[in-house]
Amino acid sequence: MLTAEDLMEQKNDMPKLFNILQDEALEVTHSAYGSVGRIFTGEGLEAVWVKKEAEEIDPGWFIQPVVDLILVVQGKLRVEYERPDMSPRVLSPGEMLVLPPNTRCRAYRWPRTAHEGTVFLAVYPAK
C-alpha cells in the first residue's frame, strides 16, 4: 500500500499511482458513514475515493457549493435527493453522476444487504 511518506519521497513532477480498491491515498479518514481517501489536491481540483462498507446511512444531507463528479468503481451506490421532484438513482460501476452545485443529497451502498462494499471516486473544484 502506498503511504504518504512514500509520496513525500517522490519528486512533485513525477506521476503518482493509487490503487483506490486497495485504499491507497495520501490520507484516509473514517467515520460511521464510510471512509474517504484523499488522492489529489491541487491545480484547482480535489479528488477523493469514498468507500461504503457496512456503513450507517447519514441522516443529514450532503451539499457542495461546486459541481461534483462521482464515478462508481465497485458495487452500487444509491443516491437520494432532498427535492421531491428528483427521483433516487442507483449507480453501477462505470457510471458517472454529474452533481450540480448546491444539490442536497445522500449516498450509500446498495442494496443494503450487499456483502461487497461500494467504492466511488469524487472529483470537484478545490475550495
Steps between C-alpha positions, in 0.01 A plus 500: 500500500629845404550724803522876535867455592560316170346790310700760688819327382392526135566816303198725448537474123479119501176315419334341801295181487229409753302178519175625648365145534788435741432819700812682378490874568700792635280485809193303604226602741237266642152564636182303567390599147805363313865570425646779287846493343651823366702424189551845350471865593640766269461678167155610620373142544452249776456124446396252768381143507212408728440148631161396636523166678261402780453873556210682659283721282576864577169655614618843380529635147830547316535829312789663313506853357682361192439229240594147615587217260430155648625186324402161645792256489368204701158394626186709466424842644152629576467877487197668655413866457329732744282645224184292453504561122836318468472121508765289675759342268700179531840527335703199381874466432605718209213748543579864577262744664552871438359657814417869449607752766276531807318170437409352836537121497627196687660186362547152636584137405221322315337266565553534872542122528787493247815331629720691256588855597434796273790717387469820301731776385393861556670790321407864560649850498720554805366743757 
